[in-house]
Amino acid sequence: MNERERRILEALRDKITELSINMEKMKLAEYVQLLEQPGRLLYVNFLSGLARGVGVAVGFALLGAILIMILQRLVMLNLPVIGGFIAEIVAIVQSRLGSPP
């Protein structure tokens, strides 16, 4: 084996080592194992979807509450044009919250 072939083999070995390290970092084996178990895949996706849904609901509720508080404070400032409009919005929201759907 000459010098050129040895350098090519060393470069190839280095690339293979780098590729295997990157595959370990990506956790590719765990992903393939998960794909081979459809029941577990469905379970994991169900739980993640449930968590996302709860997160969206809680986030929307918090942002809505903050928006209503800001609008109520703006109504208290008695702004001539915006005050009446905001008062109507707050009244509509409060009436919806007070009555069952």
ChimeraX attribute file (.defattr): number of C-alpha atoms within 10 A of each C-alpha:
attribute: neighborCount
match mode: 1-to-1
recipient: residues
	/A:1	5
	/A:2	6
	/A:3	8
	/A:4	9
	/A:5	10
	/A:6	11
	/A:7	11
	/A:8	11
	/A:9	12
	/A:10	12
	/A:11	12
	/A:12	12
	/A:13	12
	/A:14	12
	/A:15	12
	/A:16	12
	/A:17	12
	/A:18	12
	/A:19	12
	/A:20	12
	/A:21	12
	/A:22	12
	/A:23	12
	/A:24	12
	/A:25	9
	/A:26	11
	/A:27	11
	/A:28	12
	/A:29	11
	/A:30	11
	/A:31	11
	/A:32	10
	/A:33	12
	/A:34	15
	/A:35	13
	/A:36	11
	/A:37	10
	/A:38	11
	/A:39	11
	/A:40	13
	/A:41	14
	/A:42	13
	/A:43	11
	/A:44	13
	/A:45	12
	/A:46	12
	/A:47	11
	/A:48	12
	/A:49	12
	/A:50	12
	/A:51	12
	/A:52	12
	/A:53	12
	/A:54	12
	/A:55	12
	/A:56	12
	/A:57	12
	/A:58	12
	/A:59	12
	/A:60	12
	/A:61	12
	/A:62	12
	/A:63	12
	/A:64	12
	/A:65	12
	/A:66	12
	/A:67	13
	/A:68	17
	/A:69	13
	/A:70	13
	/A:71	19
	/A:72	17
	/A:73	13
	/A:74	15
	/A:75	19
	/A:76	11
	/A:77	11
	/A:78	12
	/A:79	12
	/A:80	9
	/A:81	8
	/A:82	13
	/A:83	18
	/A:84	13
	/A:85	14
	/A:86	19
	/A:87	17
	/A:88	12
	/A:89	15
	/A:90	18
	/A:91	13
	/A:92	12
	/A:93	12
	/A:94	12
	/A:95	11
	/A:96	11
	/A:97	10
	/A:98	9
	/A:99	7
	/A:100	6
	/A:101	5
